Amino acid sequence: MTDSKSNTSRKVQEHYSVNAYTYRNHYDPQNLHTSPTYPAEYFRLEILLKRLQDIGARRVLDAGCGEGTPMLKVSNLGIDVRGFDFTKEMVSEAKIIFEENSLDPEWVKVGDVENYESFSSLIGDNLFDVAICFGVLPHVNDDLVALQNLKRSVRPGGRVFIE
């Protein structure tokens, strides 16, 4: 990792590590009218859930899964979901959400979308129908590598949703 990439990654991880414990509030419909910021995460998730149903997705990878709320909502649709984030505090929160909802916490791991090997164990022998990568690309150093890694994660004809 270059010094510039290392410095950027460290700053992003520091920011999200502080927010990991309260980030699930971004997806709570009870906060729509009281949030001090526009609740974009909530609306983005609602659109994603509808789209996943429309295309009949059965297996989804969440690259940059954060604290796990979107993965839980996807799982509630009967979809097999796995995810990774490069902030260990976000992954810890996601594992808690998984455990609380009888999902395997091993389906969430620390990984970096720019390093395929860091998350490839989530793929196993079965590529994903869909990979989602929301709010991540502004934080990567090499968009092309990240996009190539997402493409490697989905089956032929699979889809990648990016925001």
N, C-alpha and C positions, 0 to 999 in steps of 0.2 A: 504494500500500500504506500503510495507516495505521501510525502509530508502534507501536501495540500489536501489530498483526499482524506487522509487521517484526521486532519484538523476539522474539515467539514463534517465528517462522520461523527466525530466527538461532539461537536456543537449540536448537531441534530439529536443525537442520543441523549445529551444532557437536557435538552428542551423537553423531549417526550418522556424521559424518565420522571420528571417532576409532575407531568400531567397524567401519567398512567392510571393513577388511582381514581381520578374523577372523569376520565374521558368518556365513560359509558353514558354520562349525562347528555352528551351530544346527540344521542339516539333516542332519548326519552321523549315521547310525545307530550308529556306533562310540562316540558320545558319550552314548548314552541312559542309561547307568548311571553315568557319571562326571561328567556336567554338574552344576555347582554350582546351577543353576536348573532348574526343570521344563522339559523340551524341547518346549514347546507348538508351536513352529514346525514341528518334525519331524512331529508327529501331525496338525497342521492341513494340512500339505502332502499327507500320505498320503490324508486324507479328500478333499481337493480333486481329486487325481489320479483317484481312483475315481469321483468325481462327474462329472468332465469326460468320462471314458470312457462312463459310463452315459448321458449325454445326447447323446453323439456330437458334442461340440464340435470344430470344425475351425479356428477362429480365435479367439485369446484376447488380451486386453489386460490387462497387469498394471500397475495404477496404484499406485505406491509399490513398485516392483519390487526395491528394495534391491540387493544385490550380485549378483543374477541366478540363484542356485541354483534357486528355484522355476520360473523361466522355462525353464531348461535341462531340468528334469524334465518340464515340460509339453511341450517340444519333442521330448523322447525318446519321447513317445506318438504322434508324427507330426502334432502340432498346430502350426499356424502361430502364433507368439507374438511380441508386441511389448510393450515396457514403458517406463516412465519413473519417475523418482524426482527429488525436488528437492534431493537431496544429491549434489553432483558427484563425491565420492569413491565413493559407492555405484555411480553410473553408470560410473565408470572401472573398478571391479572387475567389473561386469556385462559391460562390453565385452571385458575380458580373458577371462572365462569363455566368451563367445560366440566370440571368435577361436580359443580353444583347442579349441573343439568345432565348428569350421567353420560357424558361424552368422554372419550379417551383423551386425557391431557397430553398424551404423547403425539397427538395429531397437530400440536402446536410446538414450534421450535424457534430458536434464535437462528436467523439466517439473513442473508444479504442478497437482494435481487441481482446484484452485479457479480455474485459468486455462486454459480449454479451448484457446485458441490455442497455448498452450505445448506441447501434445502432439497437436494435431489432425493434424499431418503424418503421424503414425503410422497414421492411419485411412485416408487416401487415398480411393479410390473404393469401398472395401469395408468396410462396418461389421463389427464383431466379433460373434461368436456369444455371447461371454461377456466381461465385464469383471470382474476381481477387484481388490479393494481391502482388503488385510489389514493391520491395525495402523496405518492411516493416519488414520482419522477422529478419534482422540483429539488429533491434531496440527493439525487444520484449524480455521479461525476461523468458517467458514460451512458447516455440514453440508449445507444445502439446495443451495447452489451446487455443492458437490462431487458430490452425488447426481445433480443435473440434468446435470452434465457427463458422468458415467458413463453415464447413460441415453442421452445423445446419441451415445455411442460404440458402442452395440450396435444391431443390426438389430431391426426389429419382431419381437417374440416372443423376443428374446435375453434373456440373464440377467445379473444383476449379483450377485456374491457378495461380501459385506462381513463383516468380522470386526473 
